Amino acid sequence: MAKYRCTVCNWVYDDAKQKVKFEDLPKEWVCPICGAPKSAFVLLTEEKTAKEAPPEKAKSTVSDVLINQIAAWGVKYVFGIPGTSTLGVVDAIRKTNGKVHYIQVRHEETAAFMASAYGKLTGHISAVLGISGPGATNLVTGLYDAQLDHAPVLALTGLVPRKLIGKGAIQEIDQHAFFEPLSVYNKTLMTEDQTTSLATLAIKHALLDQGVAHIGIPNDVQKLPYEAEILPFEGRMPNMAYGQEEWVIEKAAKVVDQANRPVILIGFGARGQGTKLLKLADKIGAPIIATFRGKGIVDETDSRYMGCHGGVGSTAAAQIMEKTDLLIAVGLSFSDLSQIPQKRMVQIDINPLMIARRYPAEVALLGNSAVLIPKLTEKVAEKNRADYVAEAAKLKEAWLKQLHAEADPTAKPIRPPYIMKVLNEKVADDAVISLDVGENCWWFGRNFLMKRSQKMVMSGTLATMGFGLPGALAAAFAYPDRQIVCVTGDGGLTMVLGDFLTALKYNLPVKVFVINNKRLGMIMQEQKVEGYEGWQTELHDFSFADFASNAGGLGIKVTEPKELEASVEVALKSDKPTIVDIDTDPRRFPQ
């Protein structure tokens, strides 16, 4: 029996397997794979078929060395979707037998959001993998989020074979140029002997420069036979636990000692330093204020903590900030939304580009906040500033009373402050919370009081909708023994809803709470503030609860305020991926 090969797509028509011999097929017959005409097929003899059989696969390839190298440098997870130009890398991950976990998602944007969130939560690096062309372009929003929020991410993308580069091949774009503005390191792996050096340099740049490192790998290079010694992490990375010279710290301490109403202002760069910050606050008698991304570093129920400053801030924080005569700023990006006024400032940051980014610093301490906060605490004079501390505590108490009054348990539609109050009471003390962008985020920042052991992750600088669910998925891999909560809106969740199926695929019991106001609520508020008519902000109503249930998870619909507490409790106890769809009042504050 004869065999015939399509010269367009290489599909083989085998007379032995088909009901009709090739010669007996009608002239108008076409290839079922690519649609090529019958005339495009050529006869394969047994001898030629044997000669064209694929060569035996090498024991080790460039892809194998690449994956083993990044594993040795701490990459445990690769998020992505397999495709034509990444098959070599995907198979290399398979061969690690779980040393590196490949997490298949439904859209590459989700993969990039997950890698970004993983870096923000843990400080460790993970990777994304996308095919040439559309896979690479789909990564861009999540990678920009990581780059702007200084999260370490390794981006691996496939490329067309080297012989086709620049010739307009299918799915070819200029990926080097594409990734240049959104990465701290950007190279193409063109030869075998570059493999370990490019992999280690990429991770080194991602960790030290705090951003995205990209390596493009042509499809043919991935499959080249190659063996190499894996380079160890030890001895190739500097110790980042460094601080400033003593005389600079002493100068900063003198400035603090001279202040009458100092404030400790903390951002994301102060994460993990809550206890040390409170010791400093106690010694100098200063309240603590956070930017939104610094939320949760200090227990928000603590009387020394005034709340966030800025658009989602508390009145207590605003009043204290207005009268302060010195900011001790730790790990801030000075976003415009934080609304930080110009004051005398002692600034602590590990990134020299953040020093005096918006306002001049009287004294700048460059180094790791974990080292510098205790050193500054040691040098400053002890001052209890009793009247100032009492004033701050009184303002904080008044703010907490206001939040309680806003949380009306009877109002319908359900008020966002009440939703935050219930979540505040029910969510685990060590929960990891992923936020989306929009009204859900605004209310969480303002009305949810985070406990010290809780963690929060969000899209800070880019502030992109759709981050909430992917952030929760990443948190579930990073912290498998902790409760994972996503607070999102109907607009943001719709953008990434398909990846609720990823939670089901990997049995990740994430709890998704949808602040469903049936509109793009924050845009509606902005239209109102700027004097525009409300237009194109209403969204088609959709049952997220039905979607979750039909997909195989748990879906709960809440329309009455009296149902909320019980629904939240059921969701948090469930071992399934869960969506709680809450009909929510779209107004900030009722007229």
Secondary structure by P-SEA (a helix, b strand, c coil): cbbbbccccbbbbbccccccccccccccccccccccccccbbbbcaaaaaaacccccccccaaaaaaaaaaaacccccccccccccaaaaaaaaaccccbbbbbcccaaaaaaaaaaaaaacccccbbbbcccaaaaaacaaaaaaaaabbbbbbbbbbcccccccccccccccccccccccccbbbbbccccaaaaaaaaaaaaaaaacbbbbbbbccccccccccccccccccccccccccccaaaaaaaaaaaaaccccccccccccccaaaaaaaaaaaabbbbbbccccccccccccccccccccccccaaaaaaaaccccccccccccccccccccccccccccccccccccccccccccccaaaaaaaaaaccccccaaaaaaaaaaaaaaaaaaaaaacccccccccaaaaaaaaaaccccbbbbbbbccaaaaaaaccccccccbbbbcccccccccaaaaaaaaaaaacccbbbbbbbcaaaaaacccaaaaaaaaccbbbbbbcccccaaaaaaaaaaacccccccccccccaaaaaaaacbbbbbbccccccaaaaaaaaacccbbbbbbbcccccccc
